């Protein structure tokens, strides 16, 4: 379960990539950038969701 502590940060890495991609596509009028921003927002949501899930599991293991 030690790997769960580090996998939540992968979502932040992907979020920064997709937000950067969205900004790069926004400068180019031909491409759609909303999908990149949407995926970036989902990655940020998943980071906080995984973080709360990890903290709940850690608290549950400490109380046993």
HELIX and SHEET records of a PDB file:
HELIX    1   1 UNK A    4  UNK A   27  1                                  24    
HELIX    2   2 UNK A   34  UNK A   63  1                                  30    
END                                                                             
